[in-house]
Structure formats: structure tokens, C-alpha cells
Amino acid sequence: MLEAGQKAPDFTLSDKDGNSVSLHDFAGKKVVVYFYPRDNTPGCSRQACAFAASYEKFKDNDVAVIGISKDSTASHQKFADKYSLPFILLSDPEHKVIEAFGAWAEKKMYGKISFGTVRSTFIIDEKGVIEKVMPKAKPDTNAQEILEYLGK
């Protein structure tokens, strides 16, 4: 997993509407990039709703919020509509960006080993450098912990 002080890898992915969004589009502002396993699962839904509930605070402080999973753009559209998510959701079906950040790893669940997205969050500064990494983000508290870290 990437660490604080490293340059964040630039990327371009499609949002829920099929528009291309690149990390370099946000040069000059802080960006929260959070990786999550799957749309419409209990933990991921709680995490997304927590970001949605805090979104105005992020926006007021000129901090962009981007959620990334390997789900399709159509899945993201349904997810965003269902929970009225106001922030950007990006689709990474081949998990290239997820892997570039080191958020793709072996997981064990019920004795079964598979690979998947590790719920993790990166705060990227105005120059594209990773400022803080939260490698095991908790769905219910992630958004609030970021705001506290940012002093907001």
C-alpha cells in the first residue's frame, strides 16, 4: 500500500455517468480517495452514507471526495441514486487504480481465500502527494476521522 509522502498515481476512470475523471483534474485542492469493496453491501453503504452526510463540510473546505470500486458505472449510478450520494464514484473494473494504490490484496473470509479491494482511504494534498493513509478504514467513522484530521 502506498504511504504518506509518496506521489499519488494519476489516473483516469469513468464516473457513474460515463464521464472521464482524472486525479490531475483536482490539482490545487485536497482530495479524499477512498477504496471500497462493493456497491450496496452493508459496510460500503454505511461508509458512503457517512460521506454523504458530511459532504457539505468537505465541500465548504474545498476538499473533493472520490469513492472507487471495481463495480460498473451502471452499478454506481444505482448506488448513488438509492442513497442520494453527492460525491464522485469511479469505476475501476480491472482494478488497475486499486492495485496502483496497493488497495488490492488477499482476503480471507469464512476460511476462503480470495483477492479483493481493501477498504482504505488516502488524503492527497494540493500538489498530488499522499498526505495521510488510512489502511483499514472503518465504514461508520471514516468520514468523521478525515474531517477531524483536517481540523474541520
N, CA and C of each residue as an Amber inpcrd file, in Angstrom:
protein
   456
   0.8470000  -1.1790000   0.0000000   0.0000000   0.0000000   0.0000000
   0.8910000   1.2410000   0.0000000   0.4860000   2.2240000  -0.7860000
   1.2450000   3.4730000  -0.8320000   1.2420000   4.1280000   0.5480000
   2.2520000   4.9690000   0.7750000   2.3990000   5.6020000   2.0790000
   2.4120000   7.1230000   1.9540000   2.2110000   7.7730000   3.0950000
   2.2690000   9.2340000   3.1430000   3.6310000   9.6860000   2.6400000
   3.6390000  10.7810000   1.8820000   4.8610000  11.3320000   1.3260000
   5.1160000  10.9060000  -0.1090000   4.4270000   9.8450000  -0.5510000
   4.5890000   9.3950000  -1.9330000   3.6490000  10.1730000  -2.8490000
   4.0650000  10.3360000  -4.0950000   3.2110000  10.9670000  -5.1040000
   2.0680000   9.9940000  -5.4130000   0.8570000  10.5000000  -5.4300000
  -0.3030000   9.6650000  -5.7720000  -0.2720000   9.3820000  -7.2680000
  -0.4950000   8.1380000  -7.6650000  -0.5090000   7.8450000  -9.1020000
  -1.6950000   8.5460000  -9.7730000  -1.4240000   9.2210000 -10.8810000
  -2.5160000   9.8580000 -11.6090000  -3.3440000   8.7550000 -12.2610000
  -4.6080000   9.0300000 -12.4310000  -5.4970000   8.0410000 -13.0500000
  -6.6310000   8.7470000 -13.7580000  -7.2650000   8.0210000 -14.6520000
  -8.4930000   8.4690000 -15.3040000  -9.4360000   7.2850000 -15.3300000
 -10.6110000   7.4700000 -14.7380000 -11.6440000   6.4360000 -14.6960000
 -12.9890000   7.0630000 -15.0400000 -13.9670000   6.2200000 -15.3140000
 -15.3160000   6.6980000 -15.6300000 -16.1520000   6.8290000 -14.3640000
 -16.9220000   7.9280000 -14.3060000 -17.8440000   8.1100000 -13.1830000
 -19.1740000   7.4270000 -13.4780000 -20.1290000   7.5940000 -12.5910000
 -21.4230000   6.9220000 -12.7150000 -22.1930000   7.3240000 -13.9700000
 -21.8330000   8.4770000 -14.5470000 -22.4980000   8.9560000 -15.7620000
 -21.6910000   8.6480000 -17.0230000 -20.5590000   7.9610000 -16.8620000
 -19.7230000   7.6200000 -18.0060000 -18.7160000   8.6950000 -18.3830000
 -18.6230000   9.7590000 -17.5790000 -17.6540000  10.8310000 -17.8400000
 -16.2780000  10.4410000 -17.3050000 -15.2390000  10.8250000 -18.0170000
 -13.8720000  10.5660000 -17.5550000 -13.4910000  11.5680000 -16.4740000
 -12.9350000  11.0530000 -15.3900000 -12.4770000  11.8860000 -14.2830000
 -11.0360000  11.4780000 -13.9960000 -10.1540000  12.4810000 -13.9170000
  -8.7380000  12.2340000 -13.6460000  -8.3450000  12.8730000 -12.3280000
  -7.3870000  12.2690000 -11.6650000  -6.9010000  12.8530000 -10.4170000
  -6.3130000  14.2410000 -10.6710000  -5.6150000  14.4140000 -11.7920000
  -4.9990000  15.7270000 -12.0600000  -6.0390000  16.8360000 -12.2770000
  -7.3000000  16.4700000 -12.4770000  -8.3660000  17.4800000 -12.5850000
  -8.5120000  18.2720000 -11.2860000  -8.0100000  17.7020000 -10.1810000
  -8.2000000  18.3020000  -8.8650000  -6.9290000  18.9750000  -8.3400000
  -5.9640000  19.2320000  -9.2210000  -4.7260000  19.9060000  -8.8100000
  -5.0860000  21.2200000  -8.1250000  -4.4230000  21.4830000  -7.0050000
  -4.6810000  22.7150000  -6.2660000  -5.7130000  22.5680000  -5.1650000
  -6.2810000  21.3510000  -5.0150000  -7.2080000  21.1390000  -3.9010000
  -6.9490000  19.7780000  -3.2810000  -7.3280000  19.6540000  -2.0300000
  -7.1920000  18.3610000  -1.3490000  -8.2230000  17.4010000  -1.9100000
  -7.8470000  16.1190000  -1.9430000  -8.7410000  15.0870000  -2.4430000
  -8.7270000  13.9110000  -1.4710000  -9.9000000  13.4300000  -1.1280000
 -10.0390000  12.1910000  -0.3680000 -10.4140000  11.1130000  -1.3800000
  -9.5500000  10.1100000  -1.5110000  -9.8420000   8.9740000  -2.3830000
 -10.0390000   7.7770000  -1.4680000 -11.2430000   7.2180000  -1.5230000
 -11.4690000   6.0320000  -0.7020000 -11.8500000   4.8530000  -1.5880000
 -11.2410000   3.7210000  -1.2690000 -11.4880000   2.4760000  -1.9910000
 -12.3990000   1.6100000  -1.1430000 -13.3950000   1.0250000  -1.7820000
 -14.3470000   0.1930000  -1.0600000 -14.6760000  -1.0420000  -1.8970000
 -15.0490000  -2.1420000  -1.2340000 -15.2420000  -3.4030000  -1.9520000
 -16.3970000  -3.4570000  -2.9450000 -17.6010000  -2.9860000  -2.5480000
 -18.7280000  -3.2420000  -3.4340000 -19.9320000  -2.3570000  -3.1140000
 -20.5700000  -1.8530000  -4.1630000 -21.8010000  -1.0750000  -4.0060000
 -22.8780000  -1.9120000  -3.3200000 -23.7160000  -1.2410000  -2.5540000
 -24.9160000  -1.8360000  -1.9600000 -24.6700000  -2.9950000  -1.0110000
 -23.4850000  -3.0430000  -0.4110000 -23.2610000  -4.0020000   0.6670000
 -23.3730000  -3.2120000   1.9670000 -23.6470000  -3.8760000   3.0800000
 -23.9120000  -3.1210000   4.3180000 -22.8170000  -2.1310000   4.7060000
 -21.5630000  -2.5810000   4.7960000 -20.4800000  -1.6830000   5.2080000
 -20.2440000  -0.5640000   4.2150000 -20.2590000  -0.8950000   2.9360000
 -19.9950000   0.1100000   1.8960000 -21.1250000   1.1430000   1.8370000
 -22.3300000   0.7010000   2.0580000 -23.4650000   1.6310000   2.0750000
 -23.3710000   2.5750000   3.2720000 -23.0050000   2.0430000   4.4430000
 -22.8500000   2.8980000   5.6290000 -21.7280000   3.9100000   5.4230000
 -20.6170000   3.4650000   4.8260000 -19.4960000   4.3710000   4.5820000
 -19.9060000   5.4770000   3.6110000 -20.5600000   5.1140000   2.5220000
 -20.9950000   6.1000000   1.5310000 -21.9780000   7.0920000   2.1490000
 -22.8960000   6.6070000   2.9490000 -23.8820000   7.4860000   3.5920000
 -23.2050000   8.4320000   4.5910000 -22.1610000   7.9670000   5.2680000
 -21.4180000   8.8270000   6.1970000 -20.7040000   9.9420000   5.4270000
 -20.1320000   9.6050000   4.2680000 -19.5170000  10.6430000   3.4380000
 -20.5850000  11.6060000   2.9260000 -21.7300000  11.0870000   2.5400000
 -22.8150000  11.9450000   2.0500000 -23.2870000  12.8990000   3.1450000
 -23.4050000  12.3900000   4.3760000 -23.8660000  13.2190000   5.4910000
 -22.8690000  14.3360000   5.8130000 -21.5990000  14.0900000   5.5560000
 -20.5550000  15.0770000   5.8420000 -20.1230000  15.8640000   4.6030000
 -20.7560000  15.6040000   3.4810000 -20.2900000  16.1480000   2.2120000
 -20.2050000  17.6740000   2.2020000 -21.1720000  18.3440000   2.7950000
 -21.1510000  19.8120000   2.7960000 -19.9140000  20.3510000   3.5040000
 -19.4820000  19.6790000   4.5760000 -18.2660000  20.1140000   5.2810000
 -17.0450000  19.9510000   4.3770000 -16.9830000  18.8360000   3.6460000
 -15.8700000  18.6410000   2.7130000 -15.9040000  19.7330000   1.6370000
 -17.0920000  19.9470000   1.0750000 -17.2660000  20.9230000   0.0020000
 -16.9260000  22.3370000   0.4770000 -17.4070000  22.6930000   1.6670000
 -17.1390000  24.0240000   2.2150000 -15.6440000  24.2770000   2.4170000
 -14.8860000  23.2000000   2.6000000 -13.4430000  23.3150000   2.8180000
 -12.6420000  22.9880000   1.5640000 -13.3420000  22.9590000   0.4140000
 -12.7180000  22.7310000  -0.8880000 -11.9540000  21.4060000  -0.9420000
 -12.5550000  20.3590000  -0.3730000 -11.9810000  19.0190000  -0.3880000
 -12.8810000  18.1370000  -1.2490000 -12.3100000  17.5510000  -2.3000000
 -13.0710000  16.6450000  -3.1680000 -13.1100000  15.2550000  -2.5430000
 -14.2220000  14.5590000  -2.7340000 -14.3760000  13.1890000  -2.2450000
 -14.6300000  12.2810000  -3.4400000 -13.8130000  11.2300000  -3.5420000
 -13.9350000  10.2680000  -4.6380000 -13.9470000   8.8680000  -4.0620000
 -14.9920000   8.1150000  -4.3720000 -15.0730000   6.7110000  -3.9970000
 -14.7680000   5.8520000  -5.2120000 -13.9510000   4.8200000  -5.0360000
 -13.5670000   3.9490000  -6.1480000 -13.7950000   2.4910000  -5.7630000
 -14.4610000   1.7650000  -6.6640000 -14.5920000   0.3110000  -6.5160000
 -14.5350000  -0.3030000  -7.9080000 -14.5440000  -1.6240000  -7.9560000
 -14.4940000  -2.2890000  -9.2570000 -15.8840000  -2.4620000  -9.8700000
 -16.9020000  -1.9260000  -9.2190000 -18.2590000  -2.0050000  -9.7550000
 -18.3870000  -1.2130000 -11.0600000 -19.3820000  -1.5680000 -11.8520000
 -19.6290000  -0.8990000 -13.1330000 -20.2030000   0.5030000 -12.9240000
 -20.1690000   1.2980000 -13.9800000 -20.7650000   2.6340000 -13.9090000
 -22.2660000   2.5260000 -13.6490000 -22.9130000   1.5230000 -14.2280000
 -24.3590000   1.3320000 -14.0150000 -24.6450000   1.0120000 -12.5470000
 -23.8120000   0.1950000 -11.9430000 -23.9740000  -0.1250000 -10.5280000
 -23.7850000   1.1310000  -9.6840000 -22.7800000   1.9360000 -10.0130000
 -22.5450000   3.1880000  -9.2930000 -23.7400000   4.1300000  -9.4270000
 -24.3350000   4.1690000 -10.6090000 -25.4970000   5.0380000 -10.8330000
 -26.6400000   4.6350000  -9.8980000 -26.9200000   3.3510000  -9.8290000
 -27.9950000   2.8570000  -8.9460000 -27.6720000   3.1230000  -7.4800000
 -26.4200000   2.8900000  -7.1020000 -25.9560000   3.1050000  -5.7340000
 -26.1010000   4.5810000  -5.3490000 -25.6360000   5.4680000  -6.2270000
 -25.7210000   6.9090000  -5.9680000 -27.1750000   7.3750000  -5.8810000
 -28.0130000   6.8510000  -6.7710000 -29.4320000   7.2270000  -6.7570000
 -30.1230000   6.7310000  -5.4890000 -29.8570000   5.4970000  -5.1210000
 -30.5050000   4.8860000  -3.9530000 -30.2190000   5.6630000  -2.6710000
 -28.9740000   6.1290000  -2.5180000 -28.5720000   6.7960000  -1.2770000
 -28.3460000   8.3030000  -1.4430000 -28.7060000   8.8750000  -2.5920000
 -28.5180000  10.3050000  -2.8680000 -27.0730000  10.7370000  -2.5830000
 -26.1400000  10.0250000  -3.1760000 -24.7230000  10.3170000  -2.9390000
 -24.2860000  11.5040000  -3.7980000 -23.7940000  12.5700000  -3.1580000
 -23.4450000  13.7840000  -3.8960000 -22.0000000  13.8390000  -4.4120000
 -21.1830000  12.8660000  -4.0480000 -19.7750000  12.8910000  -4.4250000
 -19.5110000  11.9530000  -5.6030000 -18.2770000  11.9570000  -6.0790000
 -17.8820000  11.2020000  -7.2710000 -17.6430000   9.7340000  -6.9390000
 -18.2350000   8.8580000  -7.7510000 -17.9560000   7.4250000  -7.6780000
 -17.3140000   7.0250000  -8.9970000 -16.1700000   6.3540000  -8.9120000
 -15.4650000   5.9470000 -10.1190000 -15.4040000   4.4230000 -10.2310000
 -15.4990000   3.9690000 -11.4640000 -15.4990000   2.5440000 -11.7630000
 -14.1090000   2.0920000 -12.2090000 -13.5880000   1.0680000 -11.5470000
 -12.2620000   0.5160000 -11.8620000 -12.4010000  -1.0040000 -12.0260000
 -13.1120000  -1.4400000 -13.0980000 -13.4160000  -2.8700000 -13.2490000
 -12.1920000  -3.7760000 -13.3600000 -11.0980000  -3.2600000 -13.8830000
  -9.8790000  -4.0890000 -13.9800000  -8.9640000  -3.8630000 -12.7730000
  -9.4440000  -3.1220000 -11.7890000  -8.7680000  -2.7610000 -10.5450000
  -7.3250000  -2.2740000 -10.7290000  -7.0700000  -1.5620000 -11.8150000
  -5.7280000  -1.0230000 -12.0690000  -5.3670000   0.0830000 -11.0830000
  -6.3050000   0.9900000 -10.8250000  -6.0430000   2.0770000  -9.8770000
  -6.0230000   1.5240000  -8.4550000  -6.9380000   0.6130000  -8.1750000
  -6.9750000  -0.0230000  -6.8450000  -5.6170000  -0.6770000  -6.5740000
  -5.0810000  -1.3790000  -7.5540000  -3.7690000  -2.0270000  -7.4020000
  -2.6470000  -0.9930000  -7.3060000  -2.7170000   0.0820000  -8.0980000
  -1.6640000   1.1040000  -8.0870000  -1.5120000   1.7400000  -6.7050000
  -2.6190000   1.8690000  -5.9740000  -2.5810000   2.4260000  -4.6250000
  -2.2730000   1.3510000  -3.5720000  -2.2630000   0.0850000  -3.9910000
  -1.9830000  -1.0070000  -3.0560000  -3.1930000  -1.4370000  -2.2600000
  -4.3770000  -1.1370000  -2.7710000  -5.6160000  -1.4700000  -2.0600000
  -6.2460000  -2.7670000  -2.5720000  -5.4910000  -3.5600000  -3.3310000
  -5.9600000  -4.8540000  -3.8260000  -5.1070000  -5.9030000  -3.1410000
  -5.7200000  -6.7800000  -2.3760000  -4.9290000  -7.7320000  -1.5980000
  -5.6840000  -9.0250000  -1.3530000  -4.9450000  -9.9870000  -0.8440000
  -5.5380000 -11.2660000  -0.4650000  -6.4190000 -11.0490000   0.7590000
  -7.5980000 -11.6410000   0.7140000  -8.5380000 -11.5200000   1.8240000
  -8.9980000 -12.9180000   2.2220000  -9.2800000 -13.0890000   3.5020000
  -9.8050000 -14.3620000   3.9950000 -11.1800000 -14.1110000   4.6000000
 -12.1460000 -14.8900000   4.1480000 -13.4940000 -14.7530000   4.6730000
 -14.1130000 -16.1390000   4.7780000 -14.5240000 -16.4900000   5.9660000
 -15.1170000 -17.8030000   6.2150000 -14.1970000 -18.9280000   5.7420000
 -12.8850000 -18.7430000   5.9440000 -11.9110000 -19.7540000   5.5700000
 -11.5510000 -19.7870000   4.0930000 -12.2040000 -18.9600000   3.3000000
 -11.9400000 -18.9120000   1.8640000 -10.9850000 -17.7600000   1.5580000
  -9.9920000 -18.0380000   0.7160000  -9.0200000 -17.0150000   0.3460000
  -9.3430000 -16.5090000  -1.0530000  -9.3860000 -15.1810000  -1.1820000
  -9.6270000 -14.5620000  -2.4860000  -8.9140000 -13.2160000  -2.5050000
  -8.9180000 -12.5720000  -3.6510000  -8.3630000 -11.2300000  -3.7590000
  -9.5060000 -10.2410000  -3.8840000  -9.3150000  -9.0730000  -3.3040000
 -10.3480000  -8.0570000  -3.3860000  -9.8450000  -6.7180000  -2.9020000
 -10.7430000  -5.7630000  -2.9220000 -10.4240000  -4.3980000  -2.5150000
 -10.3810000  -4.2870000  -1.0020000  -9.3160000  -3.7090000  -0.5060000
  -9.1740000  -3.4370000   0.9180000  -9.7520000  -2.0510000   1.1740000
 -10.6970000  -1.9590000   2.0960000 -11.2930000  -0.6660000   2.4230000
 -10.1970000   0.2430000   2.9850000  -9.8320000   1.2460000   2.2230000
  -8.7430000   2.1250000   2.6220000  -8.9750000   3.5260000   2.0590000
  -8.3790000   4.5080000   2.7280000  -8.5930000   5.9020000   2.3570000
  -7.2660000   6.6400000   2.2810000  -7.1640000   7.5020000   1.2850000
  -5.9680000   8.3070000   1.0710000  -6.3710000   9.7710000   1.0130000
  -5.6670000  10.6030000   1.7680000  -5.8590000  12.0490000   1.6720000
  -4.6830000  12.5670000   0.8400000  -5.0000000  13.2110000  -0.2670000
  -3.9950000  13.6850000  -1.2070000  -3.9810000  15.2120000  -1.1570000
  -2.7890000  15.7680000  -1.0200000  -2.6980000  17.2260000  -0.8800000
  -2.8310000  17.9370000  -2.2250000  -2.7340000  19.2520000  -2.1750000
  -2.9490000  20.1040000  -3.3430000  -1.9190000  19.8780000  -4.4570000
  -0.7850000  19.2720000  -4.1180000   0.2700000  19.0100000  -5.1030000
   0.2830000  17.5600000  -5.5800000  -0.7080000  16.7770000  -5.1560000
  -0.7920000  15.3890000  -5.6060000   0.0240000  14.4090000  -4.7890000
   0.4510000  14.8250000  -3.6080000   1.2280000  13.9600000  -2.7260000
   0.3020000  13.3900000  -1.6490000   0.4840000  12.1160000  -1.3510000
  -0.3380000  11.4820000  -0.3150000   0.0620000  12.0670000   1.0360000
  -0.9230000  12.6300000   1.7050000  -0.6950000  13.2760000   2.9960000
  -0.9440000  12.3060000   4.1470000  -1.9780000  11.4900000   4.0010000
  -2.3270000  10.5390000   5.0650000  -2.9640000   9.3050000   4.4390000
  -2.6660000   8.1470000   5.0490000  -3.2400000   6.8740000   4.6070000
  -3.9850000   6.2550000   5.7810000  -5.1860000   5.7980000   5.5070000
  -5.9720000   5.0570000   6.4980000  -6.1640000   3.6570000   5.9220000
  -5.2440000   2.7250000   6.2580000  -5.2340000   1.4220000   5.5950000
  -6.3880000   0.4920000   5.9620000  -7.0000000   0.6970000   7.0840000
  -8.1290000  -0.1530000   7.4780000  -9.2770000   0.7410000   7.9110000
  -9.7960000   1.4980000   6.9540000 -10.8550000   2.4610000   7.2420000
 -12.1110000   1.7570000   7.7630000 -12.7190000   2.3450000   8.7450000
 -13.9670000   1.8110000   9.3130000 -15.1430000   2.5190000   8.6330000
 -16.1210000   1.7660000   8.1420000 -17.2310000   2.3650000   7.3890000
 -17.9720000   3.4720000   8.1330000 -18.2160000   3.2710000   9.4120000
 -19.0570000   4.2110000  10.1550000 -18.3240000   5.4760000  10.5870000
 -17.0050000   5.4300000  10.7110000 -16.2680000   6.5620000  11.2710000
 -15.2690000   7.2030000  10.3060000 -15.0730000   6.6280000   9.1370000
 -14.0580000   7.1000000   8.2020000 -14.2080000   8.5880000   7.8600000
 -15.3930000   9.0060000   7.4520000 -15.6060000  10.4080000   7.0450000
 -15.3170000  11.3660000   8.2020000 -15.7950000  11.0360000   9.3930000
 -15.5820000  11.9050000  10.5520000 -14.1070000  11.9590000  10.9410000
 -13.4200000  10.8200000  10.8660000 -11.9850000  10.8030000  11.1890000
 -11.2010000  11.7080000  10.2220000 -11.5890000  11.7150000   8.9650000
 -10.9080000  12.5690000   7.9850000 -11.1450000  14.0400000   8.3240000
 -12.3920000  14.3900000   8.6250000 -12.6890000  15.7790000   8.9800000
 -11.9180000  16.2040000  10.2270000 -11.8320000  15.3110000  11.2030000
 -11.0700000  15.6280000  12.4220000  -9.5960000  15.8110000  12.0860000
  -9.0500000  14.9340000  11.2510000  -7.6590000  15.0430000  10.8370000
  -7.4110000  16.3860000  10.1410000  -8.3470000  16.7870000   9.2840000
  -8.2160000  18.0420000   8.5420000  -8.5170000  19.2640000   9.4160000
  -8.9910000  19.0170000  10.6330000  -9.3170000  20.1170000  11.5320000
 -10.5810000  20.8440000  11.1390000 -11.5210000  20.1150000  10.5440000
 -12.7660000  20.7250000  10.0490000 -13.9420000  20.3710000  10.9430000
